[in-house]
Amino acid sequence: MLKIVLLGAPGSGKGTQGAELATRYGVPQIATGDLLREAVAEDTELGHAAKAAMDAGELVSDETVIAMIRDRLTEPDAENGFILDGFPRSLAQAEELDSLLTELDRPLQRVIHLQVDTEEIVQRLTDRGRGDDTEETIRNRLAVFADQTEPLVEYYESRGLLTPVNASGTIEDIQARIVEAIEAA
């Protein structure tokens, strides 16, 4: 049973590697962005709360995001494990996640910290050609990520769950490093 968090900056490969791992291990990849879009599209109560925040240009509250994660983790396909992609994003979310997983009796197995040089990330994100991926916005997003994530690195490191993985190179090389980290756990 695989129960992991993929932690990494925007452009570190969480989405790509999460999808590969989901296929390999037969567990769902759970990304909060996808959950938010689905909840809004399905017009759920949580979707309404998320849409109101997004429409106001605010971050969706931890309470709403945790509720979405709770709902998703209790679906049948997540019974045998999950890959959390880009969640938690803050220390408060990590603590809430720990409480939830304790309640569900599904503690985390490992937190994989995908590490990539800042200049490589800037190059990756500018190369993908999205309109909002200017060098300035990318560097700002990376600074915000660094501020929010440093406490998570310390939090999971202190619990013996954090494994740094070099996320430079080919998709296959990175995947092999992640699988090695998972299977060594």
N, C-alpha and C positions, 0 to 999 in steps of 0.2 A: 504494500500500500504506500503510494507516494504522496507525501503531504509537504509541499515546499512553497517558499516564497522566492520569486525572482526579484531581486533588488538591483536597480541600476539606473543610471542617468538616462534621460531621453536620448535615443540613438544608440544605446548600449546593446541592443539586440534582444530585449526581453520578449517582444512579440514574436519574433522569428524563432527564437530558441524555445519559447513556451509552446508554440505550435508543434515543433519537432518533438518535444518531450511528451506532449499530450498524445500524439500518435504512437510514440514508442511505448509508453506506459499504459495507455488506454484510460487516462483520466482527463477530466475537463481542464482546460486553461480558462481561468476566471480573471478577466480584466475589468476593472471598475468602469472604465470608459464605455465598454460594451454593455455592461449592466445598466448604466445610466441611460444610454441610448435606447435599449430595449424597454426599460420601464416607461420612458417618455412615449415611445411608439405604441406601447400596449395600453397607455392611458391608465396606469395603475395609480394607487394612492401615493406610493413612493415616487412614481414618475412625476406626479403633480408637484410634489415637494421639490424634487430635483429641478424640474423645468422652471419653477418660480425663482429658484436661486440662480440658475443659469441665465434666465431672461433678465435678471437684475444685475448681471455681471459679477455675481458673487460665487464663492466656492460652495459646493454642495456640502451641507453640514456633515460632520462625522457621524451623527446619529442616523441620518438618512443612508449614508454609505454603508455603515455597519449593518443596518437593517437589510439592505440589499444583499450584502455578503451572507448574512445569516440565512436569508431565504434561499440563496443559491447553493450554499453548502448543505442544506437539508434536502436538496433534490436527489433522486435516486442515483444519478450518474456520478455524484460526488461522494457516494458512500465509501467507495474504495480508494479515495484519494482526490487530490486536486493540485493544481499549480496556480498560485496567486501571482498575477502579473501586474506589478505596479501598485500593489497594496500590501501592507500599509504604507502610507506616505508620511505619517507623523508618529511621534512617540505615543500620543493619546490613542491613535488608531491601533498601534501595535499592542498596547495594553488591553484594549477592548477585544482585539482579535484573540489574544491569549485567553481571556475570560470566556469568550465564545467557544473556542476550541476545547477548553477544559470542560465546559458544560456539555459539549457534544462528544467528549471522550475521544478526540482526534488531535492530539498534540502535534505541533510541527516537527518534522523530521530534520529539516535543514533549511537554511536561508542562503541562497546562492547570490553572492554579490558580484555582479558582472562589472568588471573594471576595464575602462577604456580611457586612453589619453584624451584630454580635452580637445586637442587639435584634430584628432581622428574623428571624434564625435561631430565637431563643427563641419568637417569635410563630408562625413556620411549624411548629415541632415541637409546640408546645402545641395548635395548631389541628388537627393530624392526629389527636389524641385517643387515642394509645396509652397504656396504663396506666403504662408506665415513663417517660413523657415529662412529668414534673413540672418546673417551672421550676428547682428545685434540682438535679435530676439532669442536666438539659440543660446548665446552667451548668458543672457539674462535668465533663461530657463535653467541653465546649468548652475548658475549661482544660487537660485532659489532651491534647486534640488539639493545642492551641497549643504545649504543651511538646514533644510528639513531632514536630510538623510543622515548626517553625522550622528545625531542622537540614536537613530535606529541601528547604525553600525555598532555603536557601543552597547546598546541594549541587547542585541542578539549575540554579540561577541561575549558579553558577560554571562550569557546563558549557554555558551558552548555550541550555538547553532550556526554561527556565521562561517561560511567558507568563501573566501575570495577566489574568483576565477578570472583569468586573463581572457577578456572578450575581444581580443584582436586576432585577426587571421580569417581563415575561411569559415563559413558556417559549420562545415563538418568538423574542423579542428576545435572550434569552440564547443560544439555539441559533445565531442569526445571528452573534453576537459570537464564539462558539467556532469556527464554520466559518470565519469570517474569519481567526482566529488560526491555524487549521490550514493553511489554504490560502496564508497568507503565509509559512509556514515553508519 
